Structure formats: C-alpha cells, structure tokens
Amino acid sequence: MDCLFCNIAAGKIASRKIYEDEELFAFHDINPQSPVHFLVIPKKHIANLMECNAEDASLLGKMLDCAQRLAVQQGLGERGCRFVINCKSDGLQTIDHLHIHVLGGRKLKWPPG
C-alpha cells in the first residue's frame, strides 16, 4: 500500500514531527489552517473512523489522549482548540488514513464550512 501518512510515520517522507511512540505519530500540517495545526495518526493503517471496530477502542482513546496532551504542550491548554476527524468524501477526508486534526491559536468560527 502506498499511503502518504504511513510513509510519513515510517520516516520515508519528511515531516515536522512533534511526537512518536510505538503506535502513534504526530506532526505539523503542511497546509496549516490556524497558527497551530497538527495531526495525530495511528501507525497502523486504518483508512477512516468508519473502519474502526471494538478492537481499535484503546488505540482511539490513546489518539485522543495524545492529541489533548500535545495541544497543551503547543500552548492551547488555556484558550482551547478544535479536534477534528474528517471521514470519507462527504466529511472532506482527503487522505485515506485515520487522523485527528488539532487546530488552535486563534478564535475559530462555526460552522466551519
């Protein structure tokens, strides 16, 4: 499989990494939509949230925990931020690999679009 995010997590494509462990990888978005914009991805290839099952529950929890901790480390703890998981074409998912966007550093608008 030739997945962009799998290649980033494997170090085959350069990124501005902010976190890595055995299961997760986090890096700054190459097209930031806010002053702080990073992604948290599982190293395990899962195309989207709809493909997750009960066996993935602990991984999903770990992704959310990681996203929250990194948001605080990136200075978003006091004023807050947005955590986004886009899913499939109608949800505007552009890379078929599960990921959480973390956006902050400015007042965000709702609805987003």
Short mmCIF file of the C-alpha atoms (twelve columns), coordinates in Angstrom:
data_MODEL
# 
_entry.id   MODEL 
# 
loop_
_atom_site.group_PDB 
_atom_site.id 
_atom_site.type_symbol 
_atom_site.label_atom_id 
_atom_site.label_alt_id 
_atom_site.label_comp_id 
_atom_site.label_asym_id 
_atom_site.label_seq_id 
_atom_site.Cartn_x 
_atom_site.Cartn_y 
_atom_site.Cartn_z 
_atom_site.pdbx_PDB_model_num 
ATOM 1   C CA . MET A 1   0.000   0.000  0.000  1 
ATOM 2   C CA . ASP A 2   1.297   3.445  -0.895 1 
ATOM 3   C CA . CYS A 3   -0.202  5.620  1.845  1 
ATOM 4   C CA . LEU A 4   1.146   9.140  2.392  1 
ATOM 5   C CA . PHE A 5   0.656   9.048  6.171  1 
ATOM 6   C CA . CYS A 6   2.109   5.533  6.501  1 
ATOM 7   C CA . ASN A 7   5.195   6.789  4.649  1 
ATOM 8   C CA . ILE A 8   5.429   9.849  6.915  1 
ATOM 9   C CA . ALA A 9   5.172   7.698  10.057 1 
ATOM 10  C CA . ALA A 10  7.834   5.341  8.661  1 
ATOM 11  C CA . GLY A 11  10.206  8.263  8.058  1 
ATOM 12  C CA . LYS A 12  10.165  7.803  4.279  1 
ATOM 13  C CA . ILE A 13  8.716   11.306 3.810  1 
ATOM 14  C CA . ALA A 14  9.981   14.252 5.831  1 
ATOM 15  C CA . SER A 15  7.669   15.918 8.339  1 
ATOM 16  C CA . ARG A 16  7.854   18.303 11.251 1 
ATOM 17  C CA . LYS A 17  7.395   15.605 13.881 1 
ATOM 18  C CA . ILE A 18  6.207   16.600 17.327 1 
ATOM 19  C CA . TYR A 19  5.585   13.161 18.847 1 
ATOM 20  C CA . GLU A 20  6.167   9.478  18.193 1 
ATOM 21  C CA . ASP A 21  5.714   6.244  20.094 1 
ATOM 22  C CA . GLU A 22  5.123   2.615  19.082 1 
ATOM 23  C CA . GLU A 23  1.518   3.240  17.993 1 
ATOM 24  C CA . LEU A 24  1.193   6.949  17.165 1 
ATOM 25  C CA . PHE A 25  2.873   9.699  15.187 1 
ATOM 26  C CA . ALA A 26  2.104   13.433 15.355 1 
ATOM 27  C CA . PHE A 27  3.336   16.159 13.029 1 
ATOM 28  C CA . HIS A 28  2.580   19.701 11.920 1 
ATOM 29  C CA . ASP A 29  0.193   20.063 8.967  1 
ATOM 30  C CA . ILE A 30  1.944   21.191 5.755  1 
ATOM 31  C CA . ASN A 31  -1.009  23.482 4.946  1 
ATOM 32  C CA . PRO A 32  -1.952  24.938 8.347  1 
ATOM 33  C CA . GLN A 33  -5.428  26.401 8.737  1 
ATOM 34  C CA . SER A 34  -4.612  28.099 12.052 1 
ATOM 35  C CA . PRO A 35  -1.457  29.250 13.869 1 
ATOM 36  C CA . VAL A 36  -1.251  25.805 15.485 1 
ATOM 37  C CA . HIS A 37  -2.329  22.894 13.271 1 
ATOM 38  C CA . PHE A 38  -1.014  19.392 13.729 1 
ATOM 39  C CA . LEU A 39  -2.178  15.832 13.067 1 
ATOM 40  C CA . VAL A 40  -2.171  12.729 15.240 1 
ATOM 41  C CA . ILE A 41  -2.200  9.458  13.300 1 
ATOM 42  C CA . PRO A 42  -2.012  5.786  14.201 1 
ATOM 43  C CA . LYS A 43  0.937   3.925  12.719 1 
ATOM 44  C CA . LYS A 44  -1.496  1.090  11.996 1 
ATOM 45  C CA . HIS A 45  -3.178  1.827  8.685  1 
ATOM 46  C CA . ILE A 46  -6.881  2.456  9.215  1 
ATOM 47  C CA . ALA A 47  -8.482  4.268  6.292  1 
ATOM 48  C CA . ASN A 48  -11.093 6.168  8.308  1 
ATOM 49  C CA . LEU A 49  -13.116 6.181  11.508 1 
ATOM 50  C CA . MET A 50  -15.873 4.081  9.902  1 
ATOM 51  C CA . GLU A 51  -13.420 1.173  9.581  1 
ATOM 52  C CA . CYS A 52  -12.693 1.053  13.313 1 
ATOM 53  C CA . ASN A 53  -14.131 -1.682 15.485 1 
ATOM 54  C CA . ALA A 54  -14.157 -2.599 19.179 1 
ATOM 55  C CA . GLU A 55  -10.568 -3.847 18.922 1 
ATOM 56  C CA . ASP A 56  -9.486  -0.300 17.988 1 
ATOM 57  C CA . ALA A 57  -11.121 1.347  21.028 1 
ATOM 58  C CA . SER A 58  -7.911  1.585  23.069 1 
ATOM 59  C CA . LEU A 59  -5.998  2.988  20.078 1 
ATOM 60  C CA . LEU A 60  -8.690  5.640  19.535 1 
ATOM 61  C CA . GLY A 61  -8.535  6.559  23.218 1 
ATOM 62  C CA . LYS A 62  -4.778  6.817  23.026 1 
ATOM 63  C CA . MET A 63  -5.073  9.079  19.963 1 
ATOM 64  C CA . LEU A 64  -7.425  11.445 21.812 1 
ATOM 65  C CA . ASP A 65  -5.239  11.462 24.917 1 
ATOM 66  C CA . CYS A 66  -2.167  12.208 22.796 1 
ATOM 67  C CA . ALA A 67  -3.964  14.987 20.901 1 
ATOM 68  C CA . GLN A 68  -5.046  16.626 24.170 1 
ATOM 69  C CA . ARG A 69  -1.574  16.415 25.761 1 
ATOM 70  C CA . LEU A 70  0.123   17.787 22.638 1 
ATOM 71  C CA . ALA A 71  -2.433  20.605 22.413 1 
ATOM 72  C CA . VAL A 72  -1.433  21.678 25.917 1 
ATOM 73  C CA . GLN A 73  2.276   21.390 25.029 1 
ATOM 74  C CA . GLN A 74  1.668   23.533 21.929 1 
ATOM 75  C CA . GLY A 75  0.156   26.298 24.096 1 
ATOM 76  C CA . LEU A 76  -3.537  25.600 23.513 1 
ATOM 77  C CA . GLY A 77  -4.486  24.494 27.025 1 
ATOM 78  C CA . GLU A 78  -5.741  27.816 28.359 1 
ATOM 79  C CA . ARG A 79  -7.814  29.149 25.453 1 
ATOM 80  C CA . GLY A 80  -8.743  25.831 23.835 1 
ATOM 81  C CA . CYS A 81  -8.699  24.385 20.350 1 
ATOM 82  C CA . ARG A 82  -10.624 22.212 17.936 1 
ATOM 83  C CA . PHE A 83  -10.187 18.452 17.487 1 
ATOM 84  C CA . VAL A 84  -11.440 17.244 14.080 1 
ATOM 85  C CA . ILE A 85  -11.770 13.812 12.473 1 
ATOM 86  C CA . ASN A 86  -12.941 14.083 8.862  1 
ATOM 87  C CA . CYS A 87  -14.411 10.879 7.457  1 
ATOM 88  C CA . LYS A 88  -14.778 9.850  3.807  1 
ATOM 89  C CA . SER A 89  -15.664 12.140 0.903  1 
ATOM 90  C CA . ASP A 90  -18.720 13.890 2.362  1 
ATOM 91  C CA . GLY A 91  -16.726 14.551 5.541  1 
ATOM 92  C CA . LEU A 92  -13.936 16.084 3.414  1 
ATOM 93  C CA . GLN A 93  -11.321 13.475 4.293  1 
ATOM 94  C CA . THR A 94  -8.512  13.973 1.760  1 
ATOM 95  C CA . ILE A 95  -6.000  11.341 2.951  1 
ATOM 96  C CA . ASP A 96  -7.348  7.813  3.420  1 
ATOM 97  C CA . HIS A 97  -5.625  7.249  6.758  1 
ATOM 98  C CA . LEU A 98  -7.360  7.979  10.069 1 
ATOM 99  C CA . HIS A 99  -6.123  11.227 11.618 1 
ATOM 100 C CA . ILE A 100 -7.083  13.852 14.155 1 
ATOM 101 C CA . HIS A 101 -6.541  17.490 13.221 1 
ATOM 102 C CA . VAL A 102 -5.769  19.773 16.168 1 
ATOM 103 C CA . LEU A 103 -6.310  23.452 15.332 1 
ATOM 104 C CA . GLY A 104 -5.887  26.463 17.579 1 
ATOM 105 C CA . GLY A 105 -4.074  29.663 18.337 1 
ATOM 106 C CA . ARG A 106 -6.925  31.875 17.128 1 
ATOM 107 C CA . LYS A 107 -10.686 32.172 17.562 1 
ATOM 108 C CA . LEU A 108 -12.234 29.564 15.257 1 
ATOM 109 C CA . LYS A 109 -15.586 30.030 13.515 1 
ATOM 110 C CA . TRP A 110 -18.643 27.786 13.451 1 
ATOM 111 C CA . PRO A 111 -19.891 26.295 11.278 1 
ATOM 112 C CA . PRO A 112 -16.548 25.555 9.648  1 
ATOM 113 C CA . GLY A 113 -17.922 25.310 6.111  1 
# 
